[in-house]
């Protein structure tokens, strides 16, 4: 499935100020990401020496990125802050920024060492594939331990900052923009049978209610009906070309059962696919079914 476009960034100075304030209060270097998990701004030198050394190795660098993305995806599922351990055993936290039920960004902080994790990380270094283990051992000792209660309190503070970001509209995804993105997403994934209300909600991090409201205002109908009509419209276009069988056409528009597609086309146009194809091939002036012009009206 293809993903949507990024949220709009309104004011980099506000973002910089927020990250600086978080650091001044907690000593934690926060990083701000947009909805597509692209880094927008981070406190200077936000990555500690230990993590920088870990990421010198390509394989471990990719593991770090996967950990961040897993944290973001957990945020999408829960709509709440999540605290987790990275693959090296350091504590990280991701917090979603939500605007009108839509996740428009994330605040990430991490590289914290809980009091009982140091020995486990030494073991990871010992058993792992690292080009400079001695350097990592030394840098690990430079990371101070952080109490669990401080980590939890910091996560709550970051959640408050996320609310502030939302209220100041630093990041936004206007309804007009998201409806265009959803329409494009549907068109690009039309052949995928799993395209559904649920898959769109997951991809755009929105509730069913929000998706319904966006769909009815932008398309004049519920999203399920819009998907179905888009598929039928595409199927009629393929019938007009006359190059594929109904079985192939059904596959191209994401409908597994060609008999069901035939039923939908007949409901919308009053004609079966075979009769439609016959009309198009005949070159009759009325070859375009009258009702087919109304499919998405």
URTATA-V412670 format. One record per pair of residues at least 4 apart in sequence whose C-alpha atoms are under 6 Angstrom apart, sorted by sequence separation. I is the first residue (numbers start at 0). J is the second residue. D is the distance in whole Angstrom. If there is no record, write none. Layout:
i/j/d
I/J/D
I/J/D
//
This chain:
i/j/d
21/25/6
22/26/4
32/36/5
33/37/5
74/78/5
84/88/5
85/89/5
97/101/5
123/127/6
135/139/6
149/153/6
180/184/6
185/189/6
194/198/6
200/204/5
213/217/6
214/218/5
215/219/4
243/247/6
245/249/6
250/254/6
264/268/6
265/269/5
22/27/5
32/37/5
54/59/6
74/79/6
84/89/5
97/102/4
164/169/6
200/205/5
215/220/4
249/254/5
265/270/5
22/28/5
32/38/4
54/60/4
84/90/5
96/102/6
97/103/6
200/206/6
215/221/5
265/271/5
32/39/5
83/90/6
84/91/6
96/103/6
214/221/6
279/286/5
31/39/6
83/91/5
96/104/5
214/222/5
249/257/5
278/286/5
31/40/5
82/91/6
96/105/5
30/40/6
82/92/4
95/105/4
211/221/6
18/29/6
30/41/4
81/92/6
94/105/5
246/257/5
81/93/6
94/106/5
80/93/6
93/106/6
28/42/6
80/94/4
93/107/5
92/107/6
92/108/5
28/45/5
91/108/6
92/109/6
91/109/4
66/85/6
90/109/6
90/110/6
89/110/5
90/111/5
89/111/5
230/252/5
268/290/5
89/112/5
268/291/6
18/42/6
6/33/6
6/34/6
5/34/6
5/35/6
114/144/5
113/144/5
88/120/6
112/144/5
113/145/5
112/145/6
238/276/6
239/279/6
190/251/5
192/253/4
190/252/4
191/253/5
189/252/5
190/253/4
189/253/6
96/161/5
34/103/5
34/104/4
33/104/4
32/104/5
32/105/5
31/105/6
31/106/5
30/106/6
30/107/5
29/107/6
29/108/5
49/138/5
6/103/6
102/204/6
101/204/6
101/205/5
100/205/6
75/204/6
10/169/6
9/169/5
8/170/5
7/170/6
7/171/5
6/171/6
6/172/5
3/180/6
//
